[in-house]
Amino acid sequence: MATTSQRTNRRDIALSSLNAAVEALNIAKEAVSITPAKAVFGTVSVILKMIRVSFLLACVERLQDDIYTPRTQ
């Protein structure tokens, strides 16, 4: 089982990757001149933002479970 610091590190890496992907899509959306491509970049960016929010909510839920669930040995 992963320790808390390992989970935190993995979470930070995942969030950083999602943030970088969203930022790259935003840059691509601004750089491209083809209207349908702008729509696609915008849509994918929104989807990645939704994944990021879902991921954060899952992390918060797991943290609450860890805090409020007594550990058995």
C-alpha positions in Angstrom: 0.0 0.0 0.0 1.3 3.4 -0.9 2.3 5.7 1.9 0.6 9.1 2.2 3.7 11.0 0.8 3.7 8.7 -2.2 0.0 9.3 -2.8 0.5 13.0 -2.4 3.4 12.9 -4.9 1.4 11.0 -7.4 -1.6 13.3 -7.0 0.7 16.4 -7.5 2.2 14.8 -10.7 -1.3 14.0 -12.1 -2.6 17.5 -11.4 0.5 19.1 -12.9 0.1 17.0 -16.0 -3.6 17.9 -16.3 -2.8 21.6 -15.8 0.0 21.4 -18.5 -2.4 19.7 -20.9 -5.1 22.3 -20.4 -2.6 25.1 -20.8 -1.2 23.6 -24.0 -4.7 23.2 -25.4 -5.4 26.9 -24.6 -2.3 28.0 -26.4 -3.1 25.8 -29.4 -6.6 27.2 -29.5 -5.3 30.7 -29.6 -2.6 29.9 -32.2 -4.8 28.0 -34.7 -6.8 29.9 -37.3 -9.2 27.1 -38.3 -12.5 27.5 -36.6 -13.4 23.9 -36.2 -10.0 23.2 -34.6 -10.6 26.0 -32.1 -13.9 24.4 -31.1 -12.2 21.0 -30.7 -9.3 22.4 -28.6 -11.9 24.3 -26.4 -14.0 21.2 -25.9 -11.1 19.0 -25.0 -9.8 21.7 -22.6 -13.2 21.7 -20.9 -13.2 17.9 -20.6 -9.7 17.9 -19.0 -10.9 20.6 -16.6 -13.8 18.4 -15.6 -11.5 15.4 -15.1 -9.2 17.6 -12.9 -12.2 18.6 -10.8 -13.4 15.0 -10.5 -9.9 13.9 -9.5 -9.7 16.6 -6.8 -13.1 15.6 -5.4 -12.0 12.0 -5.3 -8.9 13.0 -3.4 -10.9 15.0 -0.9 -13.3 12.1 -0.4 -10.4 9.7 0.1 -8.8 12.1 2.6 -12.1 12.4 4.5 -12.4 8.6 4.6 -8.9 8.4 6.0 -9.6 10.9 8.7 -13.0 9.6 9.8 -12.5 5.9 9.4 -10.9 4.2 12.4 -7.9 2.1 11.4 -8.0 -1.6 12.3 -4.8 -3.5 12.9 
